[in-house]
Amino acid sequence: DAITNPGGQLSSPGKLLNILNNENLAMTLQKILLYLYDNDCAKADDLNGHAPYYIYLTNVTGTSVTVNWTGWSPVTTNFNVMVSTDDGITYLADNPTPLVPSGSTMSYTVNALTTTTNYVFKITARMEGSSFTRWGLLFYKTN
């Protein structure tokens, strides 16, 4: 987390992608990859919504992990933490009720992980007044 973009702000025409001064390098790389995958999910326009930009893990054990994310749009009304064990082909919601945004970082602990299993965590963000969602992904393999 100590590596940041030290040199000012970078924006594409029409602010399709906005890299902030002193932004965490992992967050910047996730924005770029998300933009390359689906540029609508990574737009800098907070009014139309975008996916969470920075998804990372903490409190990693053999059977649980805490998924954290930041950088969501102010028009986001809730999140779901989706989990896949088949490389992202199918997902199941891990949280029983949608999570309401609060603070600057959201966290959710996923339990009952199986060792030597590949997981994909998908954070879906629902936009205000819409059934439309934006999402970000993180891949992880338990030991």
N, C-alpha and C positions, 0 to 999 in steps of 0.2 A: 504493500500500500504506500510505500515511501516514494515510488516513482510517479511523477506527475508531468503534465505538459507545462513547461515553464514559460513558453513563449507566446503569450497573447491568445487571441481568440481566432478560430478558423470557422468560417461559415461558407456553405455552398450557395450559389444563386438561389434566391427565394427562401433561404434559410431551411433547406431540406435537411441539413445535418449541421449541428451546432456543437463545436468542440470548445469547451470553456477553459479559461486561464486557470492553471493549477488543478486541472481535473485529473483524477486518478487514472493511470495508464490502462488498467484493466477495464475501467468504465469506458474510456475512449475506444479501446479495441472492440468491446461489445457493441458500442454504437455503430462502428464502422461495419462490423459483420452483420448486424441486424439490418442496416441500411442496404447492404449488398444482397441480403436474402429477400427482404420485402421493404422497400423504402417507405411505404406508408406506416409501417410499425415504428420507424425511427425518426419521423419528422420532428423538427424542433418546435413546431406549432403546438403550444400547450392547449389552445382552444379546441382543437379537433382531437386531441388525445394522442398518446403514443405509448409504446410498451415500456415497462421498467427498464432502465438503461444498465444497471449494474446489479447482477445477481451473483452471489458468492456464498460459500459454505463456512460455518463455524461449528464448534462443539462436535466434531466428527468422532464417532465411535464405530465399532463393528456393527452395531444394530440401530443406530440413529444418527441423524445429522440435522443441523439447523440451517434452513435456507433463508437467506437475507436478500433484500432488494431495496434499491433506492431509485431516485430519478424518475418518478412517475408524473403524469400530467395532473394538474389541479382539477380537471374534469373527470378524473377516475373516481368511481363510486365504490367499487369493491374489487377484491382479488380472489382467485382460487389457485390453490397449489395442486397441480396435476402431476401424477407420477406414472412413468412408463418403465417397464422392464423388458420391452421388446424393441429397443432402439428407436422409440418415438412413433411406432406404428399405431399403438392404442394407448390411451391415457385414462386414468381413474382419478377423480378428485379425492385428495387425501383429507382436506378440511371438511367437516360436516356442514358448516355454514360459511357463506362468503365472508372474507375478512375486510373490514372497513379501514381505509387509510388513516393513519395517525402518525404524528411525528415526521421525521425525515428518513427513517429506516424501518422497514417492516421485517418481521421474523416469524418463522413457523417451523416447528420441529416435526420432522417425519420420523416415526418410530417403526419398529418391526422390520428393519432392513435385513436382508439375507447376505451373508458373506459371499465373496467372489461373484457378485451380481452387478451387471451394468444397469445404471439408473439414468433416466432423463427426467429432470424437473422442469416443468413448464409453468410459468407464472402468467396467468391470464388476468388482464385488467379490463373491466367493463367501464365504458364511458357513460357519463351522465346523460339521461334522456334517450338512451339507445340500448339495443340488445347487442351492439357491436363490441367486439373485444379486440384488444391488441395483446401480444404475448412475447415473452422472452424465454430462452432455453438455457439450461446448464446440464452438462453431462458429468457423471460421476460413477466410479467403480469401487465397490467396497472391497476391503482386503480379505 
